[in-house]
Amino acid sequence: MIRIAPSILSCDFARLGEEAAAVREAGADWLHVDVMDGHFVPNLSLGVPVVQSLRKATDLFLDTHLMITDPLNYVEPFVKAGADLITFHLESDSDPEAVIEKLRELGCKVGLAINPDTPVEKAYPLLDRVDMLLVMAIYPGFGGQKFMPETADKVAQAAAYRQEKGLDFLIEVDGGINPETAGVAAGHGAEVLVAGSAVYGKSDYAAAIRSIREAAAAGK
């Protein structure tokens, strides 16, 4: 099953609640929330109050992506704010084992993200303890970048490893997803597709989500 997760980084923040409701009505499965600290990535965005506001405004699954240097010290406030799944980066300064353990203690689903330059093999020792692997198809920090085709091979590697080991984590792709690239990502094994401007940059959200979903299904 393909899940489409519009990224609120691309929405109209003056109408945050309405924008969340609009993509839900348009057929979104999840809502992707990008959190950036200006240190791990060269941009600042969102925080705990935004997640709290979204939780009040929507019942969509909140897929919260922490692009921050020290996720261990921040996961608890985000869980308490209402995040359903928290993804942190393998490249962050926190001990990944400790972050996973903390999220499990808090009863939150766990995602692990890898940047384009990080070999997927580095994530293998942790994949039996996470709910999702996020493969970045762009360098994190800014929306609107183009999908890096070479990252599709990492998706395929992760999918093959998952099958070989009998694991059941989801594979998410974030970056440059649109109707032209959704089939590539899904065809290599991704089940969750993050789309920012390809949804929120369009006038008809339902048509945008439908076209991405159809392209992903065709790619499978």
Secondary structure as a PSIPRED ss2 file (coil, helix, strand):
# PSIPRED VFORMAT (PSIPRED V4.0)

   1 M C   1.000  0.000  0.000
   2 I C   1.000  0.000  0.000
   3 R E   0.000  0.000  1.000
   4 I E   0.000  0.000  1.000
   5 A E   0.000  0.000  1.000
   6 P E   0.000  0.000  1.000
   7 S E   0.000  0.000  1.000
   8 I H   0.000  1.000  0.000
   9 L H   0.000  1.000  0.000
  10 S H   0.000  1.000  0.000
  11 C C   1.000  0.000  0.000
  12 D C   1.000  0.000  0.000
  13 F H   0.000  1.000  0.000
  14 A H   0.000  1.000  0.000
  15 R H   0.000  1.000  0.000
  16 L H   0.000  1.000  0.000
  17 G H   0.000  1.000  0.000
  18 E H   0.000  1.000  0.000
  19 E H   0.000  1.000  0.000
  20 A H   0.000  1.000  0.000
  21 A H   0.000  1.000  0.000
  22 A H   0.000  1.000  0.000
  23 V H   0.000  1.000  0.000
  24 R H   0.000  1.000  0.000
  25 E H   0.000  1.000  0.000
  26 A H   0.000  1.000  0.000
  27 G C   1.000  0.000  0.000
  28 A C   1.000  0.000  0.000
  29 D C   1.000  0.000  0.000
  30 W E   0.000  0.000  1.000
  31 L E   0.000  0.000  1.000
  32 H E   0.000  0.000  1.000
  33 V E   0.000  0.000  1.000
  34 D E   0.000  0.000  1.000
  35 V E   0.000  0.000  1.000
  36 M E   0.000  0.000  1.000
  37 D E   0.000  0.000  1.000
  38 G C   1.000  0.000  0.000
  39 H C   1.000  0.000  0.000
  40 F C   1.000  0.000  0.000
  41 V C   1.000  0.000  0.000
  42 P C   1.000  0.000  0.000
  43 N C   1.000  0.000  0.000
  44 L E   0.000  0.000  1.000
  45 S E   0.000  0.000  1.000
  46 L C   1.000  0.000  0.000
  47 G C   1.000  0.000  0.000
  48 V H   0.000  1.000  0.000
  49 P H   0.000  1.000  0.000
  50 V H   0.000  1.000  0.000
  51 V H   0.000  1.000  0.000
  52 Q H   0.000  1.000  0.000
  53 S H   0.000  1.000  0.000
  54 L H   0.000  1.000  0.000
  55 R H   0.000  1.000  0.000
  56 K H   0.000  1.000  0.000
  57 A H   0.000  1.000  0.000
  58 T C   1.000  0.000  0.000
  59 D C   1.000  0.000  0.000
  60 L C   1.000  0.000  0.000
  61 F E   0.000  0.000  1.000
  62 L E   0.000  0.000  1.000
  63 D E   0.000  0.000  1.000
  64 T E   0.000  0.000  1.000
  65 H E   0.000  0.000  1.000
  66 L E   0.000  0.000  1.000
  67 M E   0.000  0.000  1.000
  68 I C   1.000  0.000  0.000
  69 T C   1.000  0.000  0.000
  70 D C   1.000  0.000  0.000
  71 P H   0.000  1.000  0.000
  72 L H   0.000  1.000  0.000
  73 N H   0.000  1.000  0.000
  74 Y C   1.000  0.000  0.000
  75 V H   0.000  1.000  0.000
  76 E H   0.000  1.000  0.000
  77 P H   0.000  1.000  0.000
  78 F H   0.000  1.000  0.000
  79 V H   0.000  1.000  0.000
  80 K H   0.000  1.000  0.000
  81 A H   0.000  1.000  0.000
  82 G C   1.000  0.000  0.000
  83 A C   1.000  0.000  0.000
  84 D C   1.000  0.000  0.000
  85 L E   0.000  0.000  1.000
  86 I E   0.000  0.000  1.000
  87 T E   0.000  0.000  1.000
  88 F E   0.000  0.000  1.000
  89 H E   0.000  0.000  1.000
  90 L C   1.000  0.000  0.000
  91 E C   1.000  0.000  0.000
  92 S C   1.000  0.000  0.000
  93 D C   1.000  0.000  0.000
  94 S C   1.000  0.000  0.000
  95 D C   1.000  0.000  0.000
  96 P H   0.000  1.000  0.000
  97 E H   0.000  1.000  0.000
  98 A H   0.000  1.000  0.000
  99 V H   0.000  1.000  0.000
 100 I H   0.000  1.000  0.000
 101 E H   0.000  1.000  0.000
 102 K H   0.000  1.000  0.000
 103 L H   0.000  1.000  0.000
 104 R H   0.000  1.000  0.000
 105 E H   0.000  1.000  0.000
 106 L C   1.000  0.000  0.000
 107 G C   1.000  0.000  0.000
 108 C C   1.000  0.000  0.000
 109 K E   0.000  0.000  1.000
 110 V E   0.000  0.000  1.000
 111 G E   0.000  0.000  1.000
 112 L E   0.000  0.000  1.000
 113 A E   0.000  0.000  1.000
 114 I E   0.000  0.000  1.000
 115 N C   1.000  0.000  0.000
 116 P C   1.000  0.000  0.000
 117 D C   1.000  0.000  0.000
 118 T C   1.000  0.000  0.000
 119 P C   1.000  0.000  0.000
 120 V H   0.000  1.000  0.000
 121 E H   0.000  1.000  0.000
 122 K H   0.000  1.000  0.000
 123 A H   0.000  1.000  0.000
 124 Y H   0.000  1.000  0.000
 125 P H   0.000  1.000  0.000
 126 L H   0.000  1.000  0.000
 127 L C   1.000  0.000  0.000
 128 D C   1.000  0.000  0.000
 129 R C   1.000  0.000  0.000
 130 V C   1.000  0.000  0.000
 131 D C   1.000  0.000  0.000
 132 M E   0.000  0.000  1.000
 133 L E   0.000  0.000  1.000
 134 L E   0.000  0.000  1.000
 135 V E   0.000  0.000  1.000
 136 M E   0.000  0.000  1.000
 137 A C   1.000  0.000  0.000
 138 I C   1.000  0.000  0.000
 139 Y C   1.000  0.000  0.000
 140 P C   1.000  0.000  0.000
 141 G C   1.000  0.000  0.000
 142 F C   1.000  0.000  0.000
 143 G C   1.000  0.000  0.000
 144 G C   1.000  0.000  0.000
 145 Q C   1.000  0.000  0.000
 146 K C   1.000  0.000  0.000
 147 F C   1.000  0.000  0.000
 148 M C   1.000  0.000  0.000
 149 P C   1.000  0.000  0.000
 150 E C   1.000  0.000  0.000
 151 T H   0.000  1.000  0.000
 152 A H   0.000  1.000  0.000
 153 D H   0.000  1.000  0.000
 154 K H   0.000  1.000  0.000
 155 V H   0.000  1.000  0.000
 156 A H   0.000  1.000  0.000
 157 Q H   0.000  1.000  0.000
 158 A H   0.000  1.000  0.000
 159 A H   0.000  1.000  0.000
 160 A H   0.000  1.000  0.000
 161 Y H   0.000  1.000  0.000
 162 R H   0.000  1.000  0.000
 163 Q H   0.000  1.000  0.000
 164 E H   0.000  1.000  0.000
 165 K H   0.000  1.000  0.000
 166 G C   1.000  0.000  0.000
 167 L C   1.000  0.000  0.000
 168 D C   1.000  0.000  0.000
 169 F C   1.000  0.000  0.000
 170 L E   0.000  0.000  1.000
 171 I E   0.000  0.000  1.000
 172 E E   0.000  0.000  1.000
 173 V E   0.000  0.000  1.000
 174 D E   0.000  0.000  1.000
 175 G C   1.000  0.000  0.000
 176 G C   1.000  0.000  0.000
 177 I C   1.000  0.000  0.000
 178 N C   1.000  0.000  0.000
 179 P C   1.000  0.000  0.000
 180 E C   1.000  0.000  0.000
 181 T C   1.000  0.000  0.000
 182 A H   0.000  1.000  0.000
 183 G H   0.000  1.000  0.000
 184 V H   0.000  1.000  0.000
 185 A H   0.000  1.000  0.000
 186 A H   0.000  1.000  0.000
 187 G H   0.000  1.000  0.000
 188 H C   1.000  0.000  0.000
 189 G C   1.000  0.000  0.000
 190 A C   1.000  0.000  0.000
 191 E C   1.000  0.000  0.000
 192 V E   0.000  0.000  1.000
 193 L E   0.000  0.000  1.000
 194 V E   0.000  0.000  1.000
 195 A E   0.000  0.000  1.000
 196 G C   1.000  0.000  0.000
 197 S H   0.000  1.000  0.000
 198 A H   0.000  1.000  0.000
 199 V H   0.000  1.000  0.000
 200 Y H   0.000  1.000  0.000
 201 G C   1.000  0.000  0.000
 202 K C   1.000  0.000  0.000
 203 S C   1.000  0.000  0.000
 204 D C   1.000  0.000  0.000
 205 Y H   0.000  1.000  0.000
 206 A H   0.000  1.000  0.000
 207 A H   0.000  1.000  0.000
 208 A H   0.000  1.000  0.000
 209 I H   0.000  1.000  0.000
 210 R H   0.000  1.000  0.000
 211 S H   0.000  1.000  0.000
 212 I H   0.000  1.000  0.000
 213 R H   0.000  1.000  0.000
 214 E H   0.000  1.000  0.000
 215 A H   0.000  1.000  0.000
 216 A H   0.000  1.000  0.000
 217 A H   0.000  1.000  0.000
 218 A H   0.000  1.000  0.000
 219 G H   0.000  1.000  0.000
 220 K C   1.000  0.000  0.000
